[in-house]
Amino acid sequence: MTVTDQNDQGDMFGQGVQALQIRPLQYEEIDQAISLELASYPAEAAASREAFLYRLEHYPEWFWSAWSGEQLVGILNGVLTSEPHLGDELKSAHEGAIQGNHLCILTVAVDPRKRREGIGSKLLQHVLDKSQYSALQSIVLMCEEELIPFYERAGFSLIGPSASQHGGLLWYEMSRPVHTMEHLTE
């Protein structure tokens, strides 16, 4: 696999004809991102258009998209928080502080026809790489039980069942410290 850095505008991953491009999501692509979210999560747990617009407006550096040609095949987004543990408030209206030293990943979604091709892993790795150059202390997330091994392979540790009741699902809280390149963030 070859990786070509594109000056913080995105990365190209690929073999053969269909390369995967990871880049920031653009406002005009929000409806495609919502469609992908709805294809990936039950309606009760999926983010609203308003939530996606809020995330894109306030945290554009943490709203990434994966493209295969002209097709959106994956998204990953999150918000900053000052809390190292999660609750339902982070998955809802997103009112409050814009700053924080923890990144809460709220969405990792891959087109159902493209799952198990490494797209989610590449999006996650992209954010992990970017986080090394930030002032973040940790990355936190909630996932369903079957996704725990996926996140453990990326260096996340299971905290345990979450107090969240978001979407009526049983969520598990996971966390990973960020090892920053301190000399670059000073």
C-alpha positions in Angstrom: 0.0 0.0 0.0 1.3 3.4 -0.8 0.6 6.5 1.2 0.9 10.0 -0.2 0.6 13.0 2.1 -1.3 15.9 0.6 -0.2 18.8 2.8 -2.8 18.2 5.5 -5.6 18.4 2.9 -6.0 14.6 3.0 -4.2 11.4 2.4 -4.3 8.9 -0.5 -4.3 5.2 0.3 -4.5 2.7 -2.4 -3.5 -0.1 -4.6 -4.5 -0.4 -8.2 -7.2 1.7 -9.9 -9.5 2.7 -7.0 -7.4 4.7 -4.5 -9.0 5.8 -1.2 -8.7 9.5 -0.5 -9.2 10.7 3.1 -9.9 14.4 3.3 -12.0 16.9 5.3 -15.7 16.8 4.6 -17.1 19.9 2.8 -20.4 21.6 3.6 -21.9 20.6 0.3 -21.2 16.9 1.1 -23.2 16.9 4.4 -26.3 15.2 2.9 -24.1 12.3 1.6 -22.6 12.0 5.0 -26.0 11.9 6.7 -27.1 9.2 4.3 -24.0 7.2 5.2 -24.7 7.7 8.9 -28.3 6.5 8.5 -27.1 3.4 6.6 -24.7 2.6 9.5 -26.7 3.3 12.6 -30.2 2.6 13.8 -32.4 5.7 13.2 -32.6 6.3 17.0 -28.8 6.3 17.4 -27.9 8.2 14.1 -26.8 11.8 14.3 -29.1 14.4 13.0 -28.3 16.8 10.1 -28.1 19.6 12.7 -25.6 17.6 14.8 -23.4 17.0 11.7 -23.6 20.7 10.8 -22.6 21.7 14.3 -19.6 19.3 14.3 -18.5 20.5 10.8 -18.8 24.1 11.8 -17.1 23.9 15.2 -14.7 20.9 14.7 -13.8 20.8 11.0 -10.3 19.4 11.9 -12.1 16.3 13.3 -14.6 15.7 10.5 -13.0 13.4 7.9 -14.4 11.6 4.9 -13.1 8.7 2.8 -13.7 8.7 -1.0 -13.3 6.0 -3.6 -13.4 8.0 -6.8 -16.5 10.1 -6.5 -18.2 7.9 -3.9 -18.3 8.7 -0.2 -17.4 5.4 1.5 -16.6 6.5 5.0 -16.8 9.2 7.6 -15.3 9.8 11.0 -16.1 12.8 13.2 -15.9 14.0 16.8 -16.0 16.9 19.2 -13.7 18.2 21.8 -14.6 17.8 25.5 -13.1 18.6 28.8 -14.5 15.3 30.2 -12.5 12.1 29.9 -15.7 10.1 30.4 -18.7 10.1 28.2 -22.5 10.6 28.6 -25.5 11.2 26.4 -25.0 14.9 26.3 -22.1 14.5 23.9 -24.3 12.6 21.4 -27.1 15.1 21.5 -27.4 18.9 20.8 -23.7 19.8 21.4 -24.2 22.8 23.5 -21.5 24.2 25.6 -17.7 24.4 25.4 -15.9 24.4 22.0 -12.6 23.6 23.6 -11.3 20.6 25.5 -8.3 18.3 25.8 -10.1 15.1 24.9 -11.4 14.2 21.5 -14.7 12.3 21.6 -15.2 10.3 18.4 -19.0 10.3 17.7 -19.2 8.7 14.3 -17.2 6.1 12.4 -19.4 4.9 9.5 -18.5 2.9 6.4 -20.7 2.2 3.4 -22.2 -1.2 4.1 -21.1 -2.4 0.7 -17.5 -1.4 1.5 -17.1 -2.8 5.0 -14.2 -5.1 5.9 -12.0 -3.3 3.3 -10.1 -1.4 5.9 -11.8 2.0 5.3 -12.8 2.5 9.0 -9.2 1.5 10.1 -7.7 4.0 7.7 -10.0 6.8 8.9 -9.2 6.0 12.5 -5.5 5.8 11.8 -5.6 9.2 10.1 -7.2 10.8 13.1 -4.8 9.1 15.5 -1.9 10.4 13.4 -3.3 14.0 13.4 -3.9 13.8 17.1 -0.2 13.4 17.8 0.3 17.0 16.7 -2.5 18.4 18.9 -2.8 19.3 22.6 -5.1 16.4 23.2 -4.6 14.2 26.2 -6.9 11.3 25.0 -9.4 10.1 22.5 -12.6 8.6 23.8 -15.5 6.9 22.2 -18.5 4.7 22.8 -19.1 1.6 20.6 -21.3 -1.4 20.5 -19.9 -4.6 22.0 -19.0 -6.3 18.6 -16.7 -3.3 17.8 -14.6 -3.5 20.9 -11.9 -5.7 19.2 -11.7 -3.3 16.3 -10.9 -0.4 18.6 -8.6 -2.5 20.8 -6.5 -3.2 17.7 -6.1 0.6 17.3 -4.8 0.9 20.8 -8.0 1.8 22.7 -8.6 0.3 26.1 -12.0 -0.8 27.3 -13.3 1.3 30.2 -16.5 -0.7 30.6 -20.2 -0.3 29.9 -21.2 3.3 29.4 -23.8 5.2 31.4 -25.2 6.4 28.0 -28.6 5.2 26.9 -28.3 6.9 23.5 -30.6 5.3 21.0 -31.6 2.7 23.4 -28.4 0.7 22.8 -25.9 -0.7 25.1 -22.6 1.2 24.6 -19.1 0.5 25.8 -16.7 3.3 26.6 -13.2 3.1 25.3 -10.2 5.4 25.6 -6.7 5.9 24.2 -4.0 8.3 25.4 -2.5 10.6 22.8 1.2 10.6 22.6 1.9 14.0 21.2 4.9 15.2 19.5 5.4 17.8 22.3 8.2 19.6 20.6 5.8 20.4 17.7 2.9 21.5 19.9 4.8 24.1 22.0 
